[in-house]
Structure formats: C-alpha cells, structure tokens
Amino acid sequence: MRKLNLILLSLIALAVAAPPPIIKYPQDVQILRYEYDTDDIGKYRYVFEQTDGQRQEQQGELKNVGSENEHIAVTGSYSWVGPDGVSYRITYVADENGYQPEIEEGPGGAIPPAVVASLLG
C-alpha cells in the first residue's frame, strides 16, 4: 500500500507540475535541450527547453527507503511565456508535506487568481 501511495504522490506531483501548453503554432516549436538521468534506486532528474520559451526541470529521490516513512521528495520548476508576453515561473517542492509551489512572474504580468488557486489547491 505504501508503494501505491508513493506512486500516486509521484504522478500527482508530475501532473500538477506540468503547465498547460501555450502554443500558437506547434509545428514551429522545437526542443532545444532534453536531458534525463535516473538510477535503479529511485533517483531521477530531467530538463527540457523549447523554442517557445517553455522550460521544465525536475529531480526526485526516494527517501527513507525500506522504512515505514518511505516517500519520494521532488523539487523542480517550470516556466513559460504567456500570450501576454510575460514570463511565468513556478518553483515547487513535493514531498511528505505535500505540494508547495512558489509563483513568480516577469514584469508587466499578473497571475490570474484562478491560476493561483488551482496551484495552491
């Protein structure tokens, strides 16, 4: 049951962390950078960047392996340029204490309240 909870927490963290794509012409978007590293004991890291300004980075590690308090700890960030031309960035931690985002925006932008509410749960 603990492993199922761990898997569910990981999937929720990944789903919540992924920003909705803002792509006007998807055929024009290209991947500038993609890296993925993992080991056999629950540690991973990935990064990608695209020509439309989207960028995502995440790393995770299985903590307290084999104990009653086994859990995955994830840190990461994602950013994108909105249709208003403003850069947005979410930095987060997802661990035994839940999902904890920090929201940043570039000059001239205001994050809509509905977006903030959806990120903070």
C-alpha positions as CSV (number, residue, x, y, z in Angstrom):
1,M,0.0,0.0,0.0
2,R,2.9,2.3,0.8
3,K,4.4,1.9,-2.7
4,L,1.0,2.6,-4.2
5,N,0.8,5.9,-2.2
6,L,4.3,6.7,-3.3
7,I,3.4,6.1,-7.0
8,L,0.2,8.2,-6.7
9,L,2.1,11.0,-5.0
10,S,4.7,11.0,-7.8
11,L,2.0,11.0,-10.5
12,I,0.1,13.8,-8.8
13,A,3.3,15.9,-8.4
14,L,4.1,15.4,-12.1
15,A,0.5,16.2,-13.2
16,V,0.3,19.3,-11.1
17,A,3.7,20.5,-12.1
18,A,3.1,20.4,-15.8
19,P,1.9,23.8,-17.2
20,P,-0.7,23.9,-19.8
21,P,0.9,24.3,-23.2
22,I,0.6,27.7,-24.8
23,I,1.5,27.0,-28.4
24,K,0.1,29.0,-31.3
25,Y,1.9,27.1,-34.0
26,P,3.0,23.7,-32.6
27,Q,4.8,22.7,-35.8
28,D,7.2,25.6,-35.2
29,V,8.2,24.6,-31.7
30,Q,11.4,22.7,-31.4
31,I,13.2,21.1,-28.5
32,L,16.4,23.0,-27.7
33,R,17.6,20.8,-24.8
34,Y,16.5,17.5,-23.3
35,E,18.3,15.6,-20.5
36,Y,17.1,12.6,-18.4
37,D,19.1,10.7,-15.9
38,T,18.0,8.0,-13.4
39,D,19.4,5.3,-11.3
40,D,17.9,2.0,-10.0
41,I,17.2,3.2,-6.5
42,G,14.6,5.9,-7.1
43,K,16.7,8.9,-8.0
44,Y,16.0,10.9,-11.3
45,R,16.5,14.2,-12.9
46,Y,15.2,15.7,-16.2
47,V,15.4,19.0,-18.0
48,F,13.9,20.3,-21.2
49,E,13.7,23.6,-23.0
50,Q,11.7,24.6,-26.1
51,T,11.9,27.4,-28.7
52,D,8.5,28.8,-27.5
53,G,10.0,29.7,-24.1
54,Q,8.8,26.6,-22.2
55,R,11.3,25.1,-19.8
56,Q,10.9,22.4,-17.1
57,E,13.3,20.9,-14.7
58,Q,12.6,18.3,-12.0
59,Q,14.6,15.9,-9.7
60,G,13.3,13.4,-7.3
61,E,14.7,10.9,-4.8
62,L,13.2,8.1,-2.8
63,K,13.7,8.9,0.9
64,N,13.8,6.6,3.9
65,V,13.9,3.5,1.7
66,G,12.5,0.4,3.3
67,S,11.2,2.2,6.3
68,E,7.6,3.0,7.3
69,N,8.2,6.6,6.3
70,E,9.4,5.8,2.8
71,H,8.4,8.6,0.4
72,I,9.6,10.4,-2.7
73,A,10.9,14.0,-2.5
74,V,10.6,16.0,-5.7
75,T,11.9,19.5,-6.5
76,G,11.6,21.4,-9.7
77,S,10.4,24.3,-11.7
78,Y,8.6,25.1,-15.0
79,S,8.3,28.3,-16.9
80,W,6.6,29.6,-20.0
81,V,5.9,32.8,-21.8
82,G,2.2,33.7,-21.8
83,P,0.2,35.1,-24.7
84,D,0.6,38.4,-23.0
85,G,4.4,38.2,-23.5
86,V,5.1,37.9,-19.7
87,S,7.3,35.1,-18.4
88,Y,5.8,32.9,-15.6
89,R,7.7,30.5,-13.4
90,I,6.6,28.0,-10.8
91,T,9.2,26.5,-8.4
92,Y,8.0,23.7,-6.2
93,V,8.7,21.0,-3.7
94,A,6.5,17.9,-3.4
95,D,7.3,15.6,-0.5
96,E,5.8,14.1,2.6
97,N,4.5,17.6,3.4
98,G,2.6,17.9,0.1
99,Y,2.9,20.2,-2.9
100,Q,4.5,23.6,-2.1
101,P,4.7,25.9,-5.1
102,E,6.2,29.4,-5.3
103,I,4.9,31.5,-8.2
104,E,6.9,34.2,-10.0
105,E,6.0,36.4,-12.9
106,G,8.0,38.7,-15.1
107,P,7.5,42.4,-15.4
108,G,4.1,43.6,-16.6
109,G,2.2,40.4,-15.6
110,A,-0.4,39.5,-13.1
111,I,-1.2,35.9,-12.4
112,P,-4.9,35.4,-12.6
113,P,-6.5,34.4,-9.2
114,A,-7.9,31.3,-10.6
115,V,-4.4,30.1,-11.7
116,V,-3.0,30.8,-8.2
117,A,-6.0,29.0,-6.6
118,S,-5.5,25.9,-8.8
119,L,-1.8,25.7,-8.0
120,L,-2.3,26.1,-4.3
121,G,-5.1,23.6,-4.1
